[in-house]
Amino acid sequence: MSPSGRTHRFAGFGGTDLAWHELGEGRPVILLHGFLSNARRNWFAPGIAAALAGAGFRVIAPDCRGHGQSAAPTDPADWAPDVMATDVEALIAGLKLTDYDLCGYSMGARTAARLMVRGARPHRCVLGGMGAAGIMEAGPRADAFEDAIRNGPAAADAATGKTIHRLMAAEGLAPAAMLGVLAAFAPTTRDELAGVATPTLAILGDDDHDNGSVDGLAEIMPACTPVRLPGDHAGLVATAAFREALLAFLS
């Protein structure tokens, strides 16, 4: 079997053509990648998908709209509030999944939380790269991303602007679609998170200081276990420690 898995298509919100990648057989686990990334970079390249498949899981890893091999619409109508969660709900319904695990990193963790407060009931969930503030509100970080996407080296943080423009060019990401991702963000309240009973592992890097506290998230979510591991926001998902913590929790 190819380590990059099999690629399939599905229709998301508004009929948008989206890709998902599959590896292994067994218990389904949905993997949601981060902003400006894709399933290949976050899950396949670091060996997470292969490790899960080797442990008896069926990996289901979509490329979120605007990313990877999925369509990147630029019409604002295609970026309705919470559209990332709506797309994953369409995938879950299309695959008729009723008993599955759910993992997300960064934007994917925020989307996983949105899915649970909207009614999804995975058996277990892993939220990576996000603490309480990052899950509940976009805040200044989203504003900085928007400035960087719109203005590149002329952004208030010129270095970030250059880096994001290089990344978008390398990955073939459309700036208008990335702005759509930011516009579609839906906040999550403390009460909504407190109502999530799914056993959850929240993993944050020691050097990730922009997305709130995992201890704070565990104080809100009744079945959440917080873990801090060496690493920063961009690099943590690719570490062996992250992969091993995720696999141990799901297994």
LUMBALO-707488 format. One line per field, with one value per residue (C-alpha): residue number from 1; residue in three letters; x, y, z. Coordinates in steps of 0.5 Angstrom, whole numbers, plus 2048, in hexadecimal, padded with zeros to 3 digits. Layout:
BEGIN
resi	c(NUM ...)
resn	c(ALA ...)
x	c(X ...)
y	c(Y ...)
z	c(Z ...)
END
This chain:
BEGIN
resi	c(1 2 3 4 5 6 7 8 9 10 11 12 13 14 15 16 17 18 19 20 21 22 23 24 25 26 27 28 29 30 31 32 33 34 35 36 37 38 39 40 41 42 43 44 45 46 47 48 49 50 51 52 53 54 55 56 57 58 59 60 61 62 63 64 65 66 67 68 69 70 71 72 73 74 75 76 77 78 79 80 81 82 83 84 85 86 87 88 89 90 91 92 93 94 95 96 97 98 99 100 101 102 103 104 105 106 107 108 109 110 111 112 113 114 115 116 117 118 119 120 121 122 123 124 125 126 127 128 129 130 131 132 133 134 135 136 137 138 139 140 141 142 143 144 145 146 147 148 149 150 151 152 153 154 155 156 157 158 159 160 161 162 163 164 165 166 167 168 169 170 171 172 173 174 175 176 177 178 179 180 181 182 183 184 185 186 187 188 189 190 191 192 193 194 195 196 197 198 199 200 201 202 203 204 205 206 207 208 209 210 211 212 213 214 215 216 217 218 219 220 221 222 223 224 225 226 227 228 229 230 231 232 233 234 235 236 237 238 239 240 241 242 243 244 245 246 247 248 249 250 251)
resn	c(MET SER PRO SER GLY ARG THR HIS ARG PHE ALA GLY PHE GLY GLY THR ASP LEU ALA TRP HIS GLU LEU GLY GLU GLY ARG PRO VAL ILE LEU LEU HIS GLY PHE LEU SER ASN ALA ARG ARG ASN TRP PHE ALA PRO GLY ILE ALA ALA ALA LEU ALA GLY ALA GLY PHE ARG VAL ILE ALA PRO ASP CYS ARG GLY HIS GLY GLN SER ALA ALA PRO THR ASP PRO ALA ASP TRP ALA PRO ASP VAL MET ALA THR ASP VAL GLU ALA LEU ILE ALA GLY LEU LYS LEU THR ASP TYR ASP LEU CYS GLY TYR SER MET GLY ALA ARG THR ALA ALA ARG LEU MET VAL ARG GLY ALA ARG PRO HIS ARG CYS VAL LEU GLY GLY MET GLY ALA ALA GLY ILE MET GLU ALA GLY PRO ARG ALA ASP ALA PHE GLU ASP ALA ILE ARG ASN GLY PRO ALA ALA ALA ASP ALA ALA THR GLY LYS THR ILE HIS ARG LEU MET ALA ALA GLU GLY LEU ALA PRO ALA ALA MET LEU GLY VAL LEU ALA ALA PHE ALA PRO THR THR ARG ASP GLU LEU ALA GLY VAL ALA THR PRO THR LEU ALA ILE LEU GLY ASP ASP ASP HIS ASP ASN GLY SER VAL ASP GLY LEU ALA GLU ILE MET PRO ALA CYS THR PRO VAL ARG LEU PRO GLY ASP HIS ALA GLY LEU VAL ALA THR ALA ALA PHE ARG GLU ALA LEU LEU ALA PHE LEU SER)
x	c(800 803 805 801 7FB 7F5 7F1 7EA 7E5 7DF 7DA 7DB 7D6 7D3 7D6 7DD 7E1 7E6 7EB 7EC 7F2 7F1 7F6 7F6 7F0 7EC 7E9 7E8 7EC 7EB 7F1 7F0 7F6 7F8 7F8 7FC 7FE 7FA 7FA 800 804 801 7FF 803 80A 80B 809 803 7FE 803 803 7FC 7FB 800 7FC 7F6 7F2 7EF 7F2 7ED 7F1 7ED 7F0 7EC 7E9 7EE 7F4 7F8 7F4 7ED 7EA 7EB 7E5 7E6 7DF 7DD 7D6 7DB 7DE 7D8 7D9 7DB 7DC 7E2 7DE 7D8 7DD 7DF 7D8 7D7 7DC 7DA 7D3 7D6 7DA 7D4 7D9 7D6 7DC 7E2 7E8 7EA 7F0 7F2 7F8 7F8 7F2 7F0 7EF 7EB 7E7 7E6 7E4 7DF 7DC 7DC 7D8 7D3 7D2 7D7 7D9 7DF 7E2 7E8 7EB 7F2 7F3 7FA 7FD 7F7 7F5 7EF 7F0 7F2 7EC 7E7 7E9 7ED 7EF 7F6 7F9 7F4 7F4 7FC 7FB 7F6 7FB 800 7FC 7FA 800 806 80D 809 805 806 80A 80E 812 80B 808 80E 80E 807 807 80D 809 803 807 80A 803 7FF 7FB 7F6 7F6 7EF 7ED 7F2 7EE 7E8 7EA 7EB 7E4 7E1 7E3 7DE 7DF 7DE 7DB 7DE 7D7 7D7 7DE 7DC 7D6 7DB 7DC 7E0 7E7 7EC 7F3 7F6 7FD 801 808 80C 80E 807 805 800 7FA 7F8 7F9 7F8 7F7 7F2 7EE 7EE 7EB 7E5 7E4 7E2 7E6 7EC 7F3 7F9 800 806 80B 812 810 80D 807 809 80E 80A 806 80C 80F 810 80D 807 806 807 802 7FD 7FE 7FE 7F8 7F4 7F6)
y	c(800 807 80B 811 80D 80D 813 814 81A 81C 822 827 82D 830 82A 82C 827 824 81F 81A 815 80E 809 803 7FF 7FE 803 80A 810 817 81B 823 827 82E 835 836 82E 828 820 81E 823 823 81B 817 81A 81A 812 813 810 80A 809 809 805 800 800 7FE 804 807 80E 813 819 81F 825 82A 82F 834 82F 829 825 829 82E 835 839 841 843 845 841 83B 83D 83D 83D 836 834 830 82C 82B 828 823 821 820 81B 817 817 815 80F 80D 80E 80D 80A 80E 812 819 81D 824 828 830 832 82B 82A 830 82D 827 82B 82E 827 825 82B 82A 823 81E 819 815 810 814 81A 81D 825 827 82E 831 834 837 83E 83B 836 83B 842 843 84A 84E 848 847 84F 84E 848 84D 853 84E 84B 851 855 850 854 85B 857 85A 854 854 84D 84A 84D 84A 843 843 845 840 83A 83C 83C 836 832 836 839 83E 844 846 83F 83F 846 842 83D 842 846 83F 83E 83D 83E 839 83B 838 835 832 82F 82D 829 824 81E 81A 818 81D 81D 825 825 82C 82D 830 836 837 83E 840 83C 83C 836 82F 82F 834 830 82A 82E 830 829 823 81E 821 81F 825 823 827 825 828 82C 832 833 832 82C 828 824 821 81F 817 819 81C 816 811 815 815 80E 80C 810 80D 806)
z	c(800 7FE 804 802 802 7FD 7FB 7FA 7F9 7FC 7FC 801 803 7FD 7F9 7F9 7F6 7FC 7FD 803 803 806 809 80D 80F 816 81A 817 819 816 816 815 812 814 810 80A 80B 808 80A 807 80B 811 811 80C 80C 813 813 817 812 811 819 81A 814 817 81D 81A 818 812 811 80E 80C 808 805 808 803 800 802 7FE 7F9 7FB 7F7 7F9 7F8 7F8 7F8 7FF 7FF 7FF 806 80A 812 814 80D 80F 814 80F 80A 80F 811 80A 80A 810 80D 806 809 80E 814 81B 81F 81E 821 81F 81F 81D 81D 81E 819 819 821 820 81B 81F 825 821 81F 826 828 822 824 821 826 825 829 82B 829 828 828 826 826 829 830 833 82F 829 829 82B 827 821 824 822 81F 81A 819 818 813 80F 80F 80C 807 804 805 805 806 807 80D 814 815 80F 811 812 80B 807 80A 809 802 801 804 800 7F9 7FB 7FC 7F7 7FC 7F9 7FE 7FD 7FF 805 807 806 80C 810 80F 810 817 81C 824 829 830 837 838 831 833 83A 837 833 836 831 834 832 832 831 82E 82E 82D 833 82E 82B 82E 82A 82B 832 837 837 83E 83E 838 83D 842 83E 83A 83F 83C 839 83B 83A 838 836 832 82F 829 826 822 81B 81D 822 81E 81A 820 823 829 827 822 828 82D 828 826 82E 82F 829 82B)
END
